[in-house]
């Protein structure tokens, strides 16, 4: 749960630095090494995105490993004005 929140926080910071918000996201892909863990907080993820006005389609992919062994989730987003 903490990693998902941190990933969303980081995404909002990066978007903000580029002059965008979550509402500007047109593509969102979430990678996770723990599908069950992500599904346990999925309502929180979707709720946060919806609250921010993000209504994009999402892809959720289970992967064997991310860049660092301790990473459980990674979010890739594309924003457009």
LOMARVEX-270151 format. One line per 2 residues: number of its first residue (from 1); their letters; for each residue x negated, y, z of C-alpha. Coordinates in Angstrom, 2 decimals, padded with zeros to 5 digits. Example, Ala and Ser with C-alpha at 12.3 -4.5 7.8 and 13.67 -1.06 7.14 Angstrom:
REM residues 2
1> AS> -012.30/-004.50/007.80; -013.67/-001.06/007.14
***
This chain:
REM residues 81
1> XX> 000.00/000.00/000.00; -002.77/002.44/000.88
3> XX> -004.56/001.84/-002.42; -001.37/002.42/-004.41
5> XX> -000.74/005.69/-002.60; -004.36/006.77/-003.09
7> XX> -004.23/005.90/-006.79; -001.08/008.01/-007.22
9> XX> -002.64/010.85/-005.20; -005.75/010.71/-007.38
11> XX> -003.65/010.70/-010.54; -001.77/013.80/-009.40
13> XX> -005.04/015.59/-008.63; -006.56/014.77/-012.03
15> XX> -003.36/015.76/-013.83; -003.22/019.01/-011.88
17> XX> -006.81/019.85/-012.77; -005.84/019.52/-016.44
19> XX> -002.70/021.63/-016.00; -000.26/018.71/-016.00
21> XX> 002.04/017.02/-013.49; 003.49/013.53/-013.26
23> XX> 006.48/014.86/-015.21; 004.15/015.28/-018.22
25> XX> 003.07/011.63/-018.27; 004.15/009.89/-021.49
27> XX> 002.43/006.55/-020.94; 001.59/004.75/-017.72
29> XX> -000.21/001.44/-017.27; -000.82/-000.14/-013.88
31> XX> -003.40/-002.88/-013.47; -003.43/-005.01/-010.34
33> XX> -005.22/-008.01/-008.94; -002.29/-008.61/-006.56
35> XX> 001.08/-008.66/-008.32; 002.96/-009.72/-005.20
37> XX> 001.37/-006.93/-003.20; 002.26/-004.34/-005.82
39> XX> 005.82/-005.63/-006.11; 006.18/-005.27/-002.34
41> XX> 005.71/-001.49/-002.72; 007.22/-001.15/-006.22
43> XX> 010.27/000.78/-005.00; 007.93/003.31/-003.39
45> XX> 005.93/003.65/-006.63; 009.00/004.14/-008.80
47> XX> 010.60/006.45/-006.24; 007.54/008.68/-006.13
49> XX> 007.32/008.82/-009.92; 011.04/009.55/-010.28
51> XX> 010.91/012.23/-007.59; 008.12/013.94/-009.53
53> XX> 010.15/013.82/-012.76; 008.11/011.04/-014.37
55> XX> 010.52/009.10/-016.58; 008.05/007.33/-018.84
57> XX> 007.96/003.67/-019.74; 005.43/001.67/-017.75
59> XX> 003.35/-001.41/-018.34; 002.29/-003.53/-015.39
61> XX> -000.55/-005.98/-015.96; -001.97/-008.56/-013.61
63> XX> -005.73/-008.88/-013.99; -008.33/-011.13/-012.44
65> XX> -010.60/-008.30/-011.31; -011.01/-004.53/-011.51
67> XX> -014.25/-002.50/-011.56; -014.99/-003.14/-007.88
69> XX> -014.04/-006.32/-006.00; -012.20/-004.34/-003.28
71> XX> -009.98/-002.57/-005.82; -006.43/-003.91/-005.99
73> XX> -004.82/-001.38/-008.32; -005.80/000.97/-011.13
75> XX> -003.53/003.43/-012.91; -004.08/004.66/-016.45
77> XX> -001.94/007.54/-017.67; -001.55/009.73/-020.73
79> XX> 000.04/013.15/-020.35; 001.23/015.53/-023.06
81> X> 002.66/019.02/-023.01
***
